[in-house]
């Protein structure tokens, strides 16, 4: 699988995993937040070069991971206390966004199919108020396509949620980082112009 990679591969930056000549690290912002971001990440995302939660962690000092593996009960036990937390996850009756930033924003990282299964198998997440991002996502170039109409990369979702909780000064540098990361990955693969042109054609002439 092309998107499977390792930070130890020759010619790649050990932090961002992009080929060194396209490394995003010199442009990384440092975004301080009051809210801790806890990403419950499917283990397959941990080795994908297209995983944007890993890039979010490079910019957010207050972000931590718990990887979801083949021991869901163990993962559930490793979850910290979530008394003052919100979970960014779809709900038939989403909770209102808190007026005061919570202590923790929980984000489940994986495909839509994976995240639904993860949520089901992590009962400690079930009592946490679930919030949603309103409206359709921005029309931007992404590394992965999705048929889910609310689909965003994890970095975008984190940026928008933190923007809702703490303000645009938090969201904007993360959204710029997403755009920069996508461009550099595609340039490293030699397909940026092709992908950009196809995106623009689809944007202005949707099927």
Backbone as CSV, one residue per row, in Angstrom:
resi,resn,N_x,N_y,N_z,CA_x,CA_y,CA_z,C_x,C_y,C_z
1,UNK,0.850,-1.184,0.000,0.000,0.000,0.000,0.886,1.233,0.000
2,UNK,0.649,2.133,-0.928,1.540,3.267,-1.071,1.534,4.170,0.144
3,UNK,0.391,4.305,0.781,0.311,5.234,1.901,0.904,4.666,3.185
4,UNK,1.282,3.387,3.160,1.921,2.819,4.344,3.392,3.163,4.319
5,UNK,3.895,3.686,5.402,5.263,4.159,5.392,5.868,4.032,6.780
6,UNK,7.099,4.421,6.875,7.806,4.432,8.155,8.711,5.639,8.190
7,UNK,8.845,6.243,9.367,9.722,7.405,9.495,11.177,7.038,9.265
8,UNK,11.522,5.752,9.241,12.903,5.337,9.073,13.272,5.116,7.610
9,UNK,12.328,5.282,6.672,12.654,5.085,5.277,13.662,6.126,4.815
10,UNK,14.669,5.716,4.038,15.685,6.662,3.571,15.053,7.793,2.765
11,UNK,15.557,9.003,2.992,15.090,10.142,2.217,13.862,10.823,2.757
12,UNK,13.295,10.301,3.863,12.100,10.915,4.448,12.455,11.616,5.756
13,UNK,11.751,12.721,5.996,11.875,13.376,7.285,11.321,12.454,8.362
14,UNK,12.025,12.332,9.471,11.585,11.429,10.528,10.416,11.981,11.323
15,UNK,10.077,13.269,11.150,8.935,13.857,11.859,7.664,13.837,11.004
16,UNK,7.733,14.426,9.819,6.515,14.545,9.005,6.359,13.421,7.988
17,UNK,7.408,12.624,7.770,7.401,11.460,6.878,7.327,11.822,5.398
18,UNK,7.480,13.094,5.073,7.527,13.497,3.670,8.983,13.463,3.224
19,UNK,9.214,13.247,1.927,10.576,13.316,1.413,11.222,14.631,1.833
20,UNK,12.496,14.561,2.208,13.136,15.687,2.876,13.077,16.974,2.055
21,UNK,13.110,16.876,0.725,13.096,18.101,-0.072,11.731,18.800,-0.060
22,UNK,10.705,18.096,0.444,9.373,18.685,0.548,8.907,18.778,2.002
23,UNK,9.815,18.577,2.939,9.488,18.528,4.365,8.673,19.737,4.807
24,UNK,7.625,19.487,5.580,6.751,20.557,6.061,7.225,21.150,7.386
25,UNK,8.181,20.514,8.034,8.547,20.892,9.403,8.997,22.341,9.566
26,UNK,9.778,22.920,8.629,10.175,24.319,8.833,8.999,25.289,8.856
27,UNK,7.861,24.879,8.306,6.689,25.751,8.253,5.660,25.415,9.337
28,UNK,5.974,24.479,10.206,4.994,24.073,11.206,4.695,25.200,12.191
29,UNK,3.414,25.489,12.419,3.082,26.425,13.490,3.091,25.699,14.832
30,UNK,3.173,26.456,15.899,2.939,25.919,17.235,1.672,26.582,17.752
31,UNK,0.636,25.773,17.951,-0.682,26.295,18.303,-1.007,25.861,19.728
32,UNK,-0.941,26.808,20.646,-1.249,26.531,22.043,-2.769,26.577,22.257
33,UNK,-3.291,25.612,22.989,-4.731,25.554,23.244,-4.996,25.311,24.722
34,UNK,-6.116,25.831,25.187,-6.568,25.529,26.546,-7.105,24.107,26.606
35,UNK,-7.694,23.672,25.508,-8.336,22.366,25.440,-7.327,21.294,25.065
36,UNK,-7.288,20.236,25.832,-6.480,19.079,25.443,-7.212,18.316,24.343
37,UNK,-6.495,17.924,23.320,-7.063,17.107,22.252,-6.612,15.669,22.464
38,UNK,-7.560,14.773,22.613,-7.262,13.353,22.769,-7.747,12.638,21.517
39,UNK,-6.820,12.110,20.744,-7.156,11.416,19.508,-7.113,9.915,19.769
40,UNK,-8.269,9.277,19.636,-8.342,7.819,19.716,-8.186,7.334,18.288
41,UNK,-7.027,6.794,17.974,-6.619,6.533,16.591,-6.627,5.042,16.273
42,UNK,-7.280,4.695,15.180,-7.200,3.309,14.721,-5.749,2.987,14.394
43,UNK,-5.297,1.810,14.785,-3.877,1.482,14.629,-3.399,1.591,13.184
44,UNK,-4.280,1.374,12.218,-3.865,1.482,10.814,-3.494,2.904,10.435
45,UNK,-4.073,3.879,11.128,-3.733,5.270,10.835,-2.325,5.620,11.296
46,UNK,-1.792,4.872,12.230,-0.486,5.225,12.805,0.648,5.043,11.821
47,UNK,0.453,4.230,10.770,1.533,4.039,9.801,1.175,4.541,8.402
48,UNK,0.132,5.354,8.291,-0.220,5.912,6.984,0.406,7.288,6.802
49,UNK,1.078,7.467,5.679,1.691,8.765,5.409,0.647,9.845,5.186
50,UNK,-0.586,9.450,4.877,-1.663,10.414,4.664,-2.408,10.743,5.950
51,UNK,-1.964,10.215,7.084,-2.651,10.449,8.352,-2.428,11.866,8.856
52,UNK,-3.475,12.675,8.830,-3.307,14.081,9.197,-3.348,14.307,10.705
53,UNK,-3.849,13.352,11.486,-3.802,13.521,12.947,-2.360,13.571,13.420
54,UNK,-1.485,12.798,12.804,-0.067,12.815,13.158,0.526,14.194,12.901
55,UNK,0.106,14.842,11.804,0.587,16.186,11.487,0.025,17.196,12.477
56,UNK,-1.242,17.017,12.866,-1.835,17.894,13.876,-1.024,17.851,15.158
57,UNK,-0.546,16.668,15.523,0.228,16.526,16.766,1.541,17.287,16.712
58,UNK,2.095,17.469,15.514,3.338,18.226,15.384,3.131,19.703,15.689
59,UNK,1.899,20.184,15.500,1.604,21.603,15.701,0.911,21.883,17.029
60,UNK,0.346,20.860,17.645,-0.446,21.040,18.862,0.257,20.387,20.054
61,UNK,0.929,21.152,20.906,1.587,20.554,22.070,0.615,19.855,23.008
62,UNK,-0.653,20.283,22.989,-1.636,19.739,23.920,-2.490,18.663,23.249
63,UNK,-1.838,17.809,22.468,-2.529,16.694,21.803,-1.870,15.385,22.199
64,UNK,-2.696,14.381,22.476,-2.195,13.051,22.836,-2.967,11.993,22.062
65,UNK,-2.314,10.840,21.873,-2.928,9.716,21.169,-3.186,8.552,22.115
66,UNK,-4.267,7.832,21.838,-4.459,6.478,22.331,-4.774,5.641,21.111
67,UNK,-3.940,4.656,20.816,-4.148,3.847,19.617,-5.094,2.687,19.894
68,UNK,-6.051,2.529,19.006,-7.045,1.467,19.095,-6.501,0.253,18.355
69,UNK,-6.305,-0.854,19.087,-5.727,-2.042,18.480,-6.678,-3.224,18.625
70,UNK,-6.125,-4.427,18.646,-6.983,-5.617,18.705,-7.389,-5.979,20.126
71,UNK,-7.191,-5.077,21.077,-7.623,-5.272,22.459,-8.502,-4.088,22.881
72,UNK,-9.739,-4.006,22.368,-10.603,-2.859,22.692,-10.810,-2.665,24.185
73,UNK,-10.912,-3.754,24.940,-11.103,-3.610,26.382,-9.918,-2.900,27.012
74,UNK,-8.710,-3.233,26.567,-7.523,-2.566,27.086,-7.484,-1.099,26.706
75,UNK,-7.896,-0.805,25.484,-7.964,0.593,25.045,-8.967,1.353,25.897
76,UNK,-10.109,0.748,26.140,-11.143,1.384,26.947,-10.615,1.714,28.351
77,UNK,-9.827,0.820,28.911,-9.272,1.043,30.242,-8.220,2.150,30.251
78,UNK,-7.553,2.345,29.115,-6.519,3.380,29.052,-7.090,4.783,28.866
79,UNK,-8.358,4.873,28.556,-8.958,6.196,28.397,-8.931,6.927,29.734
80,UNK,-8.558,8.197,29.746,-8.512,8.950,31.001,-9.908,9.359,31.447
81,UNK,-9.986,9.961,32.599,-11.260,10.508,33.058,-11.714,11.593,32.090
82,UNK,-12.985,11.541,31.729,-13.526,12.466,30.730,-14.719,13.218,31.299
83,UNK,-14.549,13.735,32.527,-15.642,14.431,33.198,-15.975,15.756,32.524
84,UNK,-14.955,16.471,32.066,-15.167,17.749,31.387,-14.645,17.612,29.970
85,UNK,-15.444,16.941,29.126,-14.997,16.618,27.775,-16.176,16.659,26.815
86,UNK,-15.855,16.819,25.536,-16.834,16.617,24.463,-16.207,15.679,23.449
87,UNK,-17.062,14.934,22.782,-16.625,13.980,21.772,-17.108,14.466,20.413
88,UNK,-16.191,14.658,19.486,-16.554,15.059,18.134,-16.951,13.805,17.357
89,UNK,-18.263,13.583,17.293,-18.758,12.357,16.664,-20.242,12.556,16.359
90,UNK,-20.708,12.079,15.192,-22.106,12.295,14.819,-23.081,11.698,15.824
91,UNK,-24.226,12.355,15.954,-25.281,11.900,16.862,-26.622,12.339,16.301
92,UNK,-27.669,11.544,16.571,-29.009,11.956,16.156,-29.471,13.177,16.941
93,UNK,-28.947,13.352,18.143,-29.287,14.516,18.965,-27.998,15.089,19.537
94,UNK,-27.224,15.815,18.725,-25.936,16.319,19.215,-26.108,17.303,20.349
95,UNK,-25.137,17.323,21.238,-25.131,18.267,22.351,-24.752,19.647,21.840
96,UNK,-25.187,20.698,22.529,-24.735,22.048,22.150,-23.254,22.206,22.455
97,UNK,-22.601,23.044,21.663,-21.197,23.320,21.935,-21.084,24.093,23.234
98,UNK,-20.159,23.737,24.094,-20.033,24.448,25.380,-19.588,25.887,25.185
99,UNK,-20.081,26.753,26.039,-19.699,28.162,25.983,-18.255,28.341,26.434
100,UNK,-17.870,27.614,27.455,-16.499,27.638,27.962,-15.758,26.415,27.436
101,UNK,-14.556,26.571,26.899,-13.832,25.409,26.382,-13.719,24.302,27.425
102,UNK,-14.014,23.056,27.037,-13.886,21.940,27.971,-12.425,21.606,28.209
103,UNK,-12.209,20.747,29.166,-10.842,20.301,29.426,-10.319,19.464,28.269
104,UNK,-11.203,18.632,27.670,-10.747,17.680,26.664,-11.705,17.644,25.475
105,UNK,-11.138,17.637,24.287,-11.857,17.349,23.050,-11.394,15.980,22.573
106,UNK,-12.324,15.039,22.487,-11.994,13.685,22.036,-12.344,13.564,20.553
107,UNK,-11.411,13.051,19.767,-11.608,12.855,18.332,-11.259,11.418,18.002
108,UNK,-12.142,10.739,17.278,-11.878,9.361,16.857,-11.331,9.408,15.436
109,UNK,-10.169,8.806,15.224,-9.451,8.910,13.957,-9.456,7.577,13.228
110,UNK,-10.028,7.586,12.034,-10.091,6.389,11.207,-11.075,6.625,10.081
111,UNK,-11.327,5.621,9.275,-12.380,5.732,8.281,-13.726,5.789,8.999
112,UNK,-14.758,6.196,8.278,-16.081,6.275,8.897,-16.505,4.902,9.416
113,UNK,-16.246,3.874,8.666,-16.600,2.519,9.103,-15.821,2.131,10.355
114,UNK,-14.523,2.433,10.367,-13.692,2.109,11.532,-14.138,2.874,12.766
115,UNK,-14.431,4.164,12.605,-14.769,4.970,13.781,-16.081,4.531,14.408
116,UNK,-17.034,4.122,13.604,-18.300,3.631,14.175,-18.058,2.386,15.021
117,UNK,-17.232,1.486,14.529,-16.930,0.268,15.287,-16.143,0.602,16.551
118,UNK,-15.223,1.531,16.443,-14.426,1.924,17.603,-15.318,2.505,18.689
119,UNK,-16.211,3.387,18.305,-17.107,3.984,19.290,-17.941,2.910,19.990
120,UNK,-18.455,1.973,19.232,-19.273,0.899,19.805,-18.496,0.099,20.837
121,UNK,-17.213,-0.101,20.599,-16.403,-0.961,21.464,-15.718,-0.206,22.602
122,UNK,-15.998,1.090,22.721,-15.380,1.894,23.781,-16.481,2.515,24.633
123,UNK,-17.075,1.739,25.545,-18.214,2.245,26.310,-17.896,3.457,27.185
124,UNK,-16.634,3.679,27.538,-16.312,4.854,28.340,-16.526,6.151,27.560
125,UNK,-16.631,6.059,26.240,-16.922,7.249,25.440,-18.424,7.537,25.365
126,UNK,-19.250,6.550,25.640,-20.682,6.704,25.405,-21.332,7.815,26.224
127,UNK,-20.942,8.059,27.489,-21.582,9.142,28.241,-21.076,10.547,27.877
128,UNK,-20.017,10.628,27.115,-19.430,11.932,26.804,-20.336,12.675,25.831
129,UNK,-20.680,13.927,26.097,-21.522,14.685,25.166,-20.904,14.719,23.765
130,UNK,-21.739,14.443,22.779,-21.270,14.384,21.395,-21.651,15.665,20.658
131,UNK,-20.653,16.294,20.062,-20.870,17.528,19.306,-20.563,17.267,17.836
132,UNK,-21.121,18.127,16.977,-20.937,17.978,15.535,-20.536,19.310,14.920
133,UNK,-19.845,19.224,13.786,-19.525,20.405,12.997,-20.687,20.667,12.046
134,UNK,-21.248,21.855,12.125,-22.402,22.160,11.295,-21.972,22.494,9.873
135,UNK,-22.870,22.183,8.932,-22.640,22.567,7.551,-21.687,21.645,6.824
136,UNK,-21.647,21.844,5.524,-20.772,21.033,4.680,-19.319,21.460,4.877
137,UNK,-18.384,20.546,4.715,-16.978,20.914,4.836,-16.554,21.842,3.706
138,UNK,-15.481,22.549,3.925,-14.942,23.422,2.887,-14.532,22.596,1.672
139,UNK,-14.630,23.213,0.511,-14.210,22.551,-0.719,-12.726,22.790,-0.904
140,UNK,-11.926,21.834,-0.473,-10.469,21.966,-0.542,-9.869,20.668,-1.067
141,UNK,-8.639,20.767,-1.521,-7.914,19.594,-1.988,-7.515,18.742,-0.787
142,UNK,-7.798,17.441,-0.869,-7.472,16.516,0.207,-6.690,15.323,-0.351
143,UNK,-6.051,14.589,0.557,-5.285,13.418,0.144,-6.157,12.197,-0.056
144,UNK,-7.294,12.151,0.618,-8.189,11.001,0.496,-9.586,11.474,0.139
145,UNK,-10.223,10.736,-0.749,-11.613,11.006,-1.103,-12.529,10.283,-0.131
146,UNK,-13.728,10.828,0.045,-14.718,10.190,0.909,-16.102,10.387,0.329
147,UNK,-16.954,9.405,0.537,-18.348,9.519,0.098,-19.228,10.071,1.215
148,UNK,-18.671,10.215,2.418,-19.410,10.739,3.563,-19.549,12.246,3.390
149,UNK,-20.769,12.748,3.321,-20.956,14.147,2.933,-20.361,15.140,3.928
150,UNK,-20.199,14.736,5.169,-19.564,15.602,6.158,-18.067,15.306,6.286
151,UNK,-17.549,14.529,5.339,-16.177,14.058,5.454,-15.132,15.161,5.419
152,UNK,-14.259,15.124,6.384,-13.114,16.010,6.491,-11.913,15.171,6.890
153,UNK,-10.735,15.673,6.637,-9.577,15.023,7.237,-9.623,15.256,8.743
154,UNK,-8.893,14.448,9.478,-8.886,14.603,10.932,-8.272,15.940,11.339
155,UNK,-7.251,16.380,10.631,-6.657,17.681,10.939,-7.678,18.799,10.738
156,UNK,-8.435,18.748,9.652,-9.473,19.757,9.436,-10.518,19.729,10.552
157,UNK,-10.951,18.524,10.914,-11.979,18.402,11.949,-11.483,18.966,13.278
158,UNK,-10.238,18.654,13.635,-9.667,19.184,14.868,-9.596,20.712,14.803
159,UNK,-9.143,21.233,13.660,-9.025,22.683,13.503,-10.381,23.358,13.661
160,UNK,-11.396,22.842,12.986,-12.712,23.463,13.047,-13.318,23.359,14.447
161,UNK,-13.133,22.209,15.093,-13.675,22.042,16.443,-12.985,22.983,17.431
162,UNK,-11.660,23.082,17.348,-10.946,23.996,18.243,-11.307,25.449,17.931
163,UNK,-11.542,25.744,16.655,-11.979,27.081,16.304,-13.321,27.410,16.919
164,UNK,-14.195,26.414,16.941,-15.505,26.619,17.561,-15.373,26.818,19.074
165,UNK,-14.442,26.106,19.688,-14.272,26.171,21.137,-13.450,27.377,21.587
166,UNK,-12.405,27.715,20.810,-11.448,28.716,21.288,-11.273,29.915,20.364
167,UNK,-11.736,29.813,19.116,-11.672,30.958,18.229,-10.861,30.718,16.967
168,UNK,-11.025,31.602,15.973,-10.348,31.416,14.679,-8.831,31.496,14.760
169,UNK,-8.297,32.153,15.792,-6.842,32.233,15.900,-6.217,30.856,16.113
170,UNK,-7.016,29.899,16.565,-6.549,28.517,16.708,-6.793,27.740,15.413
171,UNK,-7.951,27.925,14.810,-8.308,27.147,13.628,-7.472,27.514,12.408
172,UNK,-7.248,28.779,12.190,-6.659,29.219,10.921,-5.263,28.668,10.660
173,UNK,-4.332,28.695,11.621,-3.016,28.120,11.320,-3.064,26.616,11.071
174,UNK,-4.010,25.922,11.689,-4.129,24.479,11.459,-4.701,24.193,10.077
175,UNK,-5.636,25.000,9.621,-6.187,24.811,8.282,-5.142,25.157,7.221
176,UNK,-4.329,26.171,7.480,-3.239,26.468,6.540,-2.228,25.325,6.510
177,UNK,-1.970,24.737,7.681,-1.064,23.590,7.738,-1.618,22.436,6.913
178,UNK,-2.915,22.194,6.989,-3.517,21.121,6.203,-3.280,21.350,4.711
179,UNK,-3.536,22.566,4.235,-3.350,22.867,2.817,-1.890,22.684,2.405
180,UNK,-0.975,23.134,3.251,0.454,23.028,2.959,0.892,21.571,2.940
181,UNK,0.423,20.799,3.913,0.777,19.381,3.987,0.299,18.638,2.742
182,UNK,-0.955,18.862,2.345,-1.503,18.194,1.161,-0.667,18.540,-0.071
183,UNK,-0.360,19.812,-0.232,0.414,20.223,-1.406,1.794,19.567,-1.422
184,UNK,2.461,19.540,-0.282,3.810,18.983,-0.241,3.810,17.476,-0.477
185,UNK,2.828,16.767,0.081,2.748,15.322,-0.154,2.527,15.035,-1.631
186,UNK,1.619,15.776,-2.251,1.336,15.544,-3.667,2.515,15.936,-4.553
187,UNK,3.227,16.987,-4.179,4.422,17.348,-4.948,5.500,16.284,-4.786
188,UNK,5.623,15.733,-3.583,6.603,14.669,-3.368,6.290,13.443,-4.215
189,UNK,5.008,13.224,-4.485,4.599,12.102,-5.321,4.607,12.438,-6.806
190,UNK,4.840,13.712,-7.121,4.886,14.134,-8.517,3.536,14.260,-9.175
191,UNK,2.487,14.448,-8.376,1.137,14.481,-8.955,0.362,15.740,-8.549
192,UNK,1.042,16.754,-8.008,0.306,17.909,-7.492,-0.476,18.623,-8.592
193,UNK,0.173,18.939,-9.718,-0.519,19.669,-10.775,-1.700,18.869,-11.308
194,UNK,-1.500,17.565,-11.485,-2.574,16.700,-11.971,-3.753,16.705,-11.003
195,UNK,-3.485,16.524,-9.719,-4.553,16.498,-8.715,-5.232,17.858,-8.590
196,UNK,-4.421,18.930,-8.612,-4.981,20.276,-8.493,-5.901,20.595,-9.671
197,UNK,-5.458,20.252,-10.883,-6.269,20.554,-12.060,-7.570,19.751,-12.057
198,UNK,-7.484,18.461,-11.673,-8.692,17.634,-11.603,-9.645,18.180,-10.550
199,UNK,-9.084,18.639,-9.421,-9.905,19.219,-8.360,-10.619,20.470,-8.849
200,UNK,-9.910,21.337,-9.570,-10.517,22.571,-10.054,-11.602,22.283,-11.081
201,UNK,-11.369,21.308,-11.951,-12.403,20.955,-12.935,-13.652,20.452,-12.236
202,UNK,-13.471,19.584,-11.231,-14.609,19.048,-10.498,-15.308,20.141,-9.689
203,UNK,-14.517,21.068,-9.181,-15.080,22.146,-8.361,-16.012,23.032,-9.178
204,UNK,-15.588,23.363,-10.382,-16.381,24.292,-11.201,-17.356,23.594,-12.130
205,UNK,-17.157,22.296,-12.344,-18.068,21.536,-13.221,-18.429,20.220,-12.544
206,UNK,-19.151,20.264,-11.410,-19.493,19.035,-10.703,-20.366,18.145,-11.536
207,UNK,-20.210,16.838,-11.316,-21.029,15.876,-12.063,-22.488,15.966,-11.608
